[in-house]
Amino acid sequence: MLFDKPQDIEAYKIWLQKYHGEDVEKIRKWFELVSKDIKDKFENSSFWTELLEKNRTYSYDYKKDTGCDLLISSSNPTVSTKDFDSLLDKSLRLNILNNKNWPEPPDDGWFLPNNWFSRIGDIIRTRIIVKYLDGVEFLIPRIETLARENKIVFENPIFKSDEAGYYAVHLYVCDTFEVYGIDFDTEKMKIKIEIQLTTQLQEIILKLLHKYYEARRKKTKNNEEIPWQWNYKNNEFATNYLGHILHYIEGMIVDIRQKQESDSNGAI
């Protein structure tokens, strides 16, 4: 039985080595090579290249409907890979800190290097930033249609909203990739690609709040002091509520714009 419950990354590395024979530094090098390889393959896939090409069409259709620009930039969105240390931290939370079955494995088994790519859905990800809130819902069915046309799995969108003021829609497309194992054997594996849809204001607030999101993720109920909602002197109080306020303002902007569009006289 695995009773020595690790609470931090260093203890977790020891746990991985002791109970699962995983050499973290060896895994790091393997992970960085494989994630880059999958990223490159996805960037060259028909789905992704067509999505970049269709962005111009999507933008034209949205502007025709609303009179507004869809995207904040004419530059193409970029595909990135999850940082290894972030992935290690996430597996610590999945295996240990948030595992209600401890010291037994989570319901679906341990999250280990040999199943990270097939089970953790945000290792390869991209973010598409729109100007207005309704641009998010405008893109969802178009991306779904494109995925199905390319015969890859499209999962139902997840509308993210949390108490820390984070708002975004996460889409997942799932395709099959050839993946190199740690010992350089290969296998075909179904891997999810995360597509985040968010707005210009939410992207700004995300960058401002990133360190607070990371810090909050690492907190447990045992080390929680006064809830941030009551600690008005804490930086989290101002920054988290700012996220909620901006989301509300974005909704009001779109609502007013749509009412103006429906009124032939332009009155609200």
C-alpha positions in Angstrom: 0.0 0.0 0.0 1.2 3.5 -0.8 0.9 5.3 2.5 3.7 7.9 2.1 1.5 10.6 0.5 3.7 13.2 -1.3 2.5 16.8 -0.9 5.0 18.5 -3.3 6.8 18.0 -6.6 10.1 16.7 -5.1 8.3 14.1 -2.9 6.2 13.2 -5.9 9.3 12.5 -8.1 10.5 10.2 -5.4 7.1 8.4 -5.3 7.1 8.0 -9.1 10.6 6.4 -8.9 10.0 4.2 -5.9 6.6 2.8 -6.7 6.4 3.0 -10.5 10.1 3.0 -11.6 9.8 6.3 -13.4 13.0 8.3 -13.9 11.6 11.9 -14.1 14.6 13.4 -15.9 14.6 10.6 -18.5 10.9 11.1 -18.9 11.3 14.9 -19.3 13.6 14.5 -22.4 11.3 11.9 -23.9 8.2 14.0 -23.3 9.7 17.1 -24.9 10.7 15.2 -28.0 7.4 13.4 -28.4 5.1 16.4 -27.6 7.0 18.4 -30.2 6.6 15.6 -32.8 2.9 15.4 -32.2 2.6 19.2 -32.4 4.4 19.2 -35.7 2.1 16.5 -37.1 -1.0 18.3 -35.9 0.2 21.6 -37.5 0.5 19.8 -40.8 -2.8 18.0 -40.5 -5.6 18.8 -43.0 -7.9 19.9 -40.2 -5.5 22.5 -38.9 -4.4 23.9 -42.3 -8.0 24.1 -43.4 -9.0 25.9 -40.2 -6.3 28.5 -40.8 -7.5 29.0 -44.3 -11.2 29.2 -43.3 -10.5 31.9 -40.7 -10.8 34.5 -43.4 -14.2 33.1 -44.5 -15.4 32.9 -40.9 -14.3 36.5 -40.3 -16.1 37.7 -43.4 -19.4 35.9 -42.4 -19.2 37.3 -38.9 -18.6 40.8 -40.1 -21.5 40.5 -42.6 -23.8 39.5 -39.7 -22.6 41.9 -37.1 -20.6 44.6 -38.7 -17.7 43.8 -36.3 -14.4 42.0 -36.7 -14.3 38.4 -35.5 -10.7 38.1 -34.5 -8.4 40.5 -32.7 -5.5 39.7 -35.0 -4.9 38.7 -38.6 -2.1 36.5 -37.5 -2.7 32.8 -37.3 -3.2 31.2 -33.8 -0.2 29.1 -32.7 -0.1 25.6 -31.4 1.9 25.0 -28.3 2.8 22.1 -26.0 2.3 21.9 -22.3 5.4 22.6 -20.2 6.7 19.4 -18.6 6.8 20.9 -15.1 3.1 21.9 -15.5 2.3 18.4 -16.6 4.1 16.9 -13.7 2.2 19.2 -11.3 -1.1 18.2 -13.0 -0.3 14.5 -12.6 0.5 15.1 -8.9 -3.0 16.6 -8.5 -4.7 13.8 -10.4 -2.8 11.0 -8.7 -2.4 12.3 -5.2 -3.8 15.6 -4.1 -7.3 15.3 -5.7 -7.5 11.5 -5.6 -10.3 10.6 -3.3 -9.3 7.0 -3.4 -5.8 7.5 -2.0 -3.8 5.4 -1.3 -5.5 3.4 -4.1 -5.3 4.7 -7.7 -7.9 7.1 -9.1 -11.1 5.6 -10.5 -9.5 5.2 -14.0 -6.1 4.2 -12.8 -2.8 6.0 -12.3 -1.8 8.8 -14.6 1.7 7.7 -15.7 4.0 8.7 -18.6 2.8 5.7 -20.7 -0.8 7.1 -20.7 -0.3 10.9 -20.4 -0.7 11.6 -24.0 -3.9 9.5 -24.3 -5.5 10.6 -21.1 -4.5 14.3 -20.5 -6.2 16.4 -23.0 -4.3 19.7 -23.0 -0.7 18.6 -23.8 -1.1 19.9 -27.3 -3.2 23.1 -27.4 -4.0 26.3 -29.1 -6.0 29.4 -28.3 -8.2 31.4 -30.7 -9.0 34.9 -29.4 -12.1 36.7 -30.6 -13.1 40.3 -30.1 -16.6 39.8 -28.7 -18.3 37.2 -26.6 -20.7 36.1 -29.3 -17.7 35.3 -31.5 -17.0 32.3 -29.3 -20.4 30.7 -30.0 -20.1 31.7 -33.7 -16.9 29.6 -34.1 -18.0 26.5 -32.2 -20.3 24.9 -34.9 -17.9 25.9 -37.7 -15.0 24.1 -36.0 -17.2 21.1 -35.3 -18.2 20.9 -38.9 -14.6 21.2 -40.1 -13.6 18.4 -37.7 -16.3 16.1 -38.9 -15.4 16.8 -42.5 -11.9 15.7 -41.7 -13.2 12.6 -40.0 -11.8 13.4 -36.6 -13.7 13.2 -33.3 -15.1 16.5 -32.0 -16.1 16.4 -28.3 -18.9 18.6 -26.9 -17.6 22.0 -25.9 -16.9 22.7 -22.2 -18.0 26.2 -21.1 -15.4 27.0 -18.4 -16.2 29.4 -15.6 -14.8 29.4 -12.1 -14.8 31.4 -9.0 -11.4 32.9 -9.8 -12.9 34.7 -12.8 -11.7 32.4 -15.6 -14.0 32.2 -18.6 -13.3 30.3 -21.8 -14.7 27.5 -24.0 -12.6 24.4 -24.3 -13.0 22.3 -27.5 -11.3 19.0 -28.0 -10.6 17.3 -31.3 -9.2 13.8 -31.1 -7.1 12.2 -33.8 -4.7 9.3 -34.1 -1.0 9.9 -34.0 2.0 7.6 -34.1 3.8 8.1 -30.8 7.3 7.1 -29.8 7.6 5.2 -26.5 10.4 5.9 -24.0 12.3 2.9 -25.4 11.7 4.2 -29.0 9.1 1.7 -29.9 6.1 3.2 -31.6 2.3 2.8 -31.3 -0.7 4.5 -32.7 -2.5 6.5 -30.1 -5.7 8.6 -30.0 -4.7 12.0 -28.7 -6.9 15.0 -27.8 -6.0 18.5 -29.0 -7.3 21.4 -26.9 -8.7 24.4 -28.7 -9.5 27.3 -26.3 -11.9 30.0 -27.4 -11.7 33.2 -25.5 -12.2 36.9 -25.9 -9.8 39.8 -26.0 -10.6 41.0 -22.5 -10.4 37.5 -21.0 -7.1 37.0 -22.7 -5.8 40.2 -21.0 -7.1 39.2 -17.6 -5.7 35.6 -18.0 -2.3 37.0 -18.5 -2.6 39.2 -15.5 -4.0 36.4 -13.3 -1.9 33.5 -14.4 0.3 33.4 -11.4 -2.8 33.5 -9.1 -4.5 30.6 -11.0 -1.3 28.5 -10.6 -1.0 29.3 -6.9 -4.6 28.5 -6.2 -4.4 25.2 -8.0 -1.6 24.2 -5.6 -3.5 25.1 -2.5 -5.5 22.5 -0.5 -8.3 22.9 2.0 -5.8 22.3 4.8 -3.6 25.3 4.0 -6.5 27.6 3.0 -6.9 30.5 5.3 -9.6 33.2 4.9 -11.5 32.6 1.6 -10.3 35.1 -1.0 -13.9 36.4 -1.3 -13.6 37.8 2.2 -10.0 38.9 2.2 -10.3 42.3 0.4 -6.7 43.1 1.1 -5.5 40.1 -0.8 -4.5 40.6 -4.5 -6.8 37.7 -5.4 -9.8 39.7 -4.3 -9.3 42.5 -6.8 -8.0 40.4 -9.7 -10.5 37.6 -9.5 -13.5 39.9 -9.3 -12.1 41.8 -12.2 -12.4 38.7 -14.3 -16.1 38.4 -13.4 -16.8 42.1 -13.9 -15.2 42.0 -17.4 -17.2 39.0 -18.4 -20.4 40.8 -17.3 -19.4 43.9 -19.3 -18.7 41.7 -22.4 -22.1 40.3 -22.2 -23.7 43.7 -21.9 -21.7 45.0 -24.9 -23.0 42.1 -27.1 -26.5 42.4 -25.8 -26.7 46.2 -26.5 -25.2 45.7 -30.0 -27.7 42.9 -30.9 -30.6 45.1 -29.7 -29.3 47.9 -31.9 -29.1 45.5 -34.9 -32.6 44.4 -34.4 -34.0 47.9 -34.1 -34.4 49.5 -37.5 -33.9 52.9 -36.0 -30.8 52.0 -34.1 -32.5 52.7 -30.7 -31.7 50.6 -27.7 
